[in-house]
Amino acid sequence: MSYVDGFVVAVPRDNKDAYAVEARKMWPVFRDHGALEMWECWGDDVPDGKVTSFPMAVKAAEDEVVVFSWILWPDRATRDKGNTAMMEDPRMKDLDMSAMPFDGKRMIYGGFAPLVHSTR
């Protein structure tokens, strides 16, 4: 069964293009280690909440936009193997994580086993 890695992060509005550049650099790495799809979605209707919300979860500032991302894997075993292999991939070693166009300490992420999947 498919497996999904999900991510939510706050990105400074002015860093939209830089974020897209970094995301595009990552796709070949994920793909080469078994990922089927990668989605990077720039928030454009992400309301503040009273109790909880995406902006609250990542402590988004006024000048930041919430990005919702996910990577689709064929199954968890492929994802686990791919994540382990990526840590040894030379392309990952060349990344300067401190130069990422967002504050990674506020990223929320996790792995998810699909419960219901419907298509048209």
WODA-V25714 format. One record per residue. RES is the residue in one letter. PSI is psi as a letter, one per 30 degrees, with the letter a starting at -180 (NA if undefined). OMEGA is omega in whole degrees, 0 to 359 (* if undefined). BURIAL is 1 if it has 16 or more other ideal C-beta (glycine too) atoms within 10 Angstrom, else 0. Layout:
BEGIN
RES:PSI:OMEGA:BURIAL ; RES:PSI:OMEGA:BURIAL
END
This chain:
BEGIN
M:k:180:0 ; S:l:178:1 ; Y:k:185:1 ; V:k:167:1 ; D:k:180:1 ; G:k:183:0 ; F:k:171:0 ; V:k:183:1 ; V:l:175:1 ; A:k:182:1 ; V:k:175:1 ; P:k:182:1 ; R:e:181:0 ; D:f:181:0 ; N:g:182:1 ; K:e:182:0 ; D:e:179:0 ; A:e:178:0 ; Y:e:180:1 ; A:e:178:0 ; V:e:181:0 ; E:e:179:1 ; A:e:179:0 ; R:e:177:0 ; K:e:184:0 ; M:f:185:1 ; W:e:180:0 ; P:e:179:0 ; V:e:178:1 ; F:e:181:1 ; R:e:183:0 ; D:f:179:0 ; H:g:169:1 ; G:f:180:1 ; A:k:180:1 ; L:e:182:0 ; E:l:172:0 ; M:k:178:1 ; W:k:174:0 ; E:j:187:1 ; C:j:181:0 ; W:k:183:0 ; G:k:174:1 ; D:f:174:0 ; D:i:185:0 ; V:i:186:1 ; P:l:171:0 ; D:k:179:0 ; G:l:176:0 ; K:e:181:0 ; V:e:178:0 ; T:l:179:0 ; S:l:175:0 ; F:e:180:1 ; P:e:179:1 ; M:e:184:0 ; A:e:181:0 ; V:g:179:1 ; K:h:182:0 ; A:k:176:1 ; A:l:182:0 ; E:e:183:0 ; D:g:182:0 ; E:l:179:1 ; V:k:178:1 ; V:k:176:1 ; V:k:180:1 ; F:k:186:1 ; S:l:172:1 ; W:l:177:1 ; I:k:179:1 ; L:k:178:1 ; W:l:179:1 ; P:e:180:0 ; D:l:183:0 ; R:e:180:1 ; A:e:178:0 ; T:e:178:1 ; R:e:181:1 ; D:e:178:0 ; K:e:180:0 ; G:e:180:1 ; N:e:178:1 ; T:e:181:0 ; A:e:181:0 ; M:e:180:1 ; M:f:178:0 ; E:f:182:0 ; D:k:180:0 ; P:f:179:0 ; R:e:178:0 ; M:e:181:0 ; K:f:180:0 ; D:f:181:0 ; L:k:174:0 ; D:j:184:0 ; M:f:179:0 ; S:f:180:0 ; A:g:179:0 ; M:k:185:1 ; P:h:177:1 ; F:l:179:1 ; D:j:183:0 ; G:f:179:0 ; K:f:180:0 ; R:g:178:0 ; M:k:173:0 ; I:k:181:0 ; Y:l:177:0 ; G:l:177:0 ; G:k:187:0 ; F:k:173:0 ; A:k:181:0 ; P:k:178:0 ; L:e:177:0 ; V:k:177:0 ; H:j:180:0 ; S:k:174:0 ; T:l:183:0 ; R:NA:*:0
END
